[in-house]
């Protein structure tokens, strides 16, 4: 029975992969949260859920910061390569 449940769980996770692909940070946060929840009192599912939310939030914040800083460096005339020194 345990092997059947393991096979079902692996199949469902394989089918859910395209859905999770858009959840940046969720999988990593859920893994860390699940371990922490398990160690902190056998609350692995609650830890995984909270870890997913926090991981997704941090990934969106990183993505937003990267998108805001990227245009400034590309359009900054002070950092553009100008003519080199005269030799």
N, C-alpha and C positions, 0 to 999 in steps of 0.2 A: 504494500500500500504506500509505503514511504517513497519508493521509486516512482510510482505512478504520479504522486503529488509533485515530485521533483521534476519529472518530465513535463507536466502541465505548467508548472511555474516557469520553466525555461522557455516553453513555447509561447506563453503569454508575454514574457519579457521580450522575446524576439519580435513578436507582432507589435508590441508597444514602442519599439525602438524609433520608428519614424515620428511618432508623436513626441517622444522625449528629445528628439534631435533639436527641436526648437526651444527646449527649456534649458537655456544656457545656465550652467552652474547648479542645476537642480540635482543631477545625478551625483556629482561630487559632494554636494552639501548633504544629500540624503545618505550617502555612504558614511560620511563622518558623523552625522547626527545619529544614525542608527547605532554606530559603535558606542558613541558617548551615552546615548540613551540606555543601551544595554548595560554598560558599566555602571551607570548611575542609578540602577534600580530596576532593571529588566523592563524598560520602557522603550524598546528599540523602535517600534512603529511610530510612537509620538516623536521620538528624536529624529527619525528619518523625515517625517512630515515637516517639522520645524527646520531641519537642516536644508530641506529642499527650498523652502520659502526664503530662508536667509541666503542660500547660495544663489538663487535666481535674482534676488535683490542686489547682491554684490556684483554679479555679472552684468546686470543692466547698468549699474552705476559706473563700472569700469568701461563699458562700451560707450556710455554717454560722455565720460571724461575723455576718452580717446577720440571720439568724433568731434568734440569741441576743440581739442588741442591740435588736431591734424590740420584743419584749414588755416589756422593762424601761422603755422610754420611754413606752409607752402606759399601763402600770399604776402608774407612779410618782406617788404623790399629791402630791409636792412640785412636780412640773411640771404638774399639772393646773390649768387656769384657774379660779381662784377668784373670789370677788366682787371687783370693782374697788374702787379707793380711794373713800372717801366724799367727795362734793363738797359 
